[in-house]
Amino acid sequence: MKQQDGAAGPAEIGSFSDDGKNTIGSQLASRLREAIISGSLQAGSKINLDKERQAFNVSLSPLREGLARLISDGLVEFEDNRGYRVSPVSLANLEEITVLREEFEIFALKESIRLGDVEWEGNVMRALHKLNRAERDASRPETLEHWEAVHRDFHLTLISGCGKPLLLHFCKTLLNLNDRYRRTFLKQTSGDRNVSQEHSEIAQGAVARDSDYAAEKLRQHIHRTGTNLLAHLARTGAVR
């Protein structure tokens, strides 16, 4: 995930249509988000609007809408007279993300345990089942993309019962930022611990309404992930 000064290459070409649920701008945001998280659009690189517009075969208006969404997510930056650029990465940034995730996600989980209903409980267990069934193979990039999607859905489902939209937005942003670093790690290893057991312990504690147990398991999970990522990225020199 080394930063480049050159312009980012165009992302994969795809067709888009406004289906009434997802605007072209939101679809572009999803495609660009995956390109950034996967490293196809490299950290710190300039985003050339003309190249991206031609690659996606869209006008500038929905492309700017998509980029605006990614600015809100913290994945893209805009500077006057310099244009759009993929947000840079650093070990200090990852460390801050980890600390904030521990604070915000644990609070959101406790609130979800306090306020969540039976439907929330069922959603948590369904999300856990999908995650535990998902394959994660470093030699097959398509499995990493799918695993990241269901993993993100699991963490967001855990906290979806908190009843606090702003808190959910903050947590979602932090997950997006964290995913950039984890994807670099997963490209080289399928994992170094029993993550599925950790997820199961968190989910089971949550639906059992054991707030202290679930919160501590989530704190350990986030902290171990952050510590492992920091050590890996520092060792490989992928991020400084």
N, C-alpha and C positions, 0 to 999 in steps of 0.2 A: 504494500500500500504506500509506496514511495510517491512523494509529491512531484509533479511536473510543472514546468512553467509554460509548456506548449498547450495548445488548445486540445480539449478532450475530443476523442473521436466520436462520430455519430453512433447512437445506440441502434439496436436492431430495428429494421423496418417492420411496420405492422399496420393493419388497417384499423380505423377507428370510426365509430358512429355513436351518436347520442341516442341511447336506448331508453331515455326517460328516467333512468335511475342513476346512471353514471355519465356525466358530461364528457366530452372529448378531452377537456382539460384535466379532469380527474383520472381518466384512463392514461393520459400522458404522464401524469404525476406518478402513477403506479409503475409504469414502465421505466421512467427515469429513476425512481427510487430504487428499483431493483438493479439498474445499471450502476448506480452509485454504491449500493451496499455490496454488490458483487465485485466491484473494482473496475468494471468496464469503463466507467467514467472515473478517472483517478482523482484522488484527493488533491485539492489545490489547483486543479487544471481549469482553464477557461472554457466556458461552454459557448460554442459558436452557434448563434441562433440560426443562421442561414443553413449550416450543415445539418443541424437537428431538424429544422423545418422540412428540408428536402428528404432527409432520411425517413421521417415519419409521414411525409406527404400531407402536411397540415399547414394551416395559415399561422401567422405569428400570434394571433390573439389567443387561441387555446394553448399554444406552447407557453406563452407568458403566464397564462392562468395556472398551468401545471407547475411552472417554476416558482410561482408565488406560493403555492401550497408547500413546496419543498423548502422554501425560505422559512415558512412557519414551522416546519419540522426540524429546522436547524441543519439540513443537509446541503443547502445552497446559500450562497451569499451574493448580495448585489452591491456594487459600488458605483457611485456616480462617475461617469466618464470612463469606466473600466468594464462595466457590464456584469454578467453573471459568471460565477466561479463556484466549483464544487468546494464545499467547506473543508478546510484543512483538518488533519488529524495529528494527535500528539499523545504521548504517554500521560501528560498532565491532564489532557482533556478526558481520556479514558478513566483516570483516577477520579476525577470530579463526577463523571457520569455514574460510576459505581457507587460513590458516596450518596449521591442524590437519589439513585434508585432504591438504596436501602431505606432512606427516609420516606420517600413518597409512596413506594409500592407497599411497604409494610403498613403504613397508615391506611392506605386504600384497602388493603386486605382486611385489616381489623374492622373497618367500617362496613365492608361487604359481609363479613361474618355476623356483624351486629344487625345489619339491615336486610341482607339478602333473603329472598323467599325460596320456596321449594323449587321453583323453576330455575333459579340461579344455581342451586345445588346440582340439579340435573345437567345444566349446561357445563358446569365445572367437570363433572365426571365424564361427559361425552367428549369434551375437549382433551381430557387426560387420555382417554381411550384412543383417540385419533393420533395424539402425539406418540403414545407408546407403540402404535402400529407403524409409524412412519420410519422409513429406512434412512439412514444417514451414512453415506459412503463417500469418503474423500476422493476416491477415484472416479466418481460419477457426479459431476456438478449439478445435474438436474435433481438429484436426491437432496442435495444441500438446500437448494431453493425451496423445495417442497417442505423439508423439515423446518426451515426457518419460518415458513408461513404458519405451519400448525403450532410451532413453538411460541411464536408471537401471539397467536390466537389463544393459546392456553393461558399465558400470563395475563392477557387482557381480560379473559373470561373470569379468571380468579378475582379480579378487582372490579368487575362490571356491576356488582351489586352495591357499590359504595354510595350511589346517589349524588355524586359530586362531579359534574361535567368538566369543570376546570382541572380538577385533580386527575381525571382520566386523560385529559389532553396532555398534561405535563408528563404523565407516566408513558403515554404512547410516544411522545417525542423522545424521551430518554431511551425507550426500547429501540426506536429507529436508529438513534445515534450509536447505541451499544452494538447493534447488529452489524455495523460496518466493521468493527474490530473482530467480532466473533467469526465472521465469514472468512477472514484472513486465516484465522486459527484452524477452522474446520477444513479449509482447502488442503491442509497438510496433515491433519489427524482426524479420526472419527470420534475423538473424545478420550479423556484420560481418567474418567471416573464413572460410577454408575449414576448417570444423570436421571435415568428413568425412575430409579428408586427415590431420588430426591423429589422429583415432580410428584410421585405418588404420595409420598409422606406429606407434602404441602397440601395437596388436594384433599386427602383423607382427613387431615386435621381441620381443614376449612369446613368441609361439609359436616363434620362432627361438632362444629361450633367450639372447638378448642383453640381459642384465639391466641393464647400465649405460645402453644406448641407450633401452630401453623406459622405464626409470625417469626418465631426463632428459626424454623426450618427454611423459610423464605430468605431470612437475613443471611444464614449460612450459605445458601445456594447462590445468592447474588454475590456475596463476598468471595466465595471460592472461585466463581467464574471470573470476576474481576481480577483477582490475584493471579490466576492461571494465565489470563490474557496478557496482563502486564509483563509477567515473567517471559512468556513466549515471544511477545513483540520486542521486548528489550534484548532478548538473546539473539533473535534473528536479525535485528536491525531494520525490521519492516516499518517501524514507526519510531520516531525519536521525540 
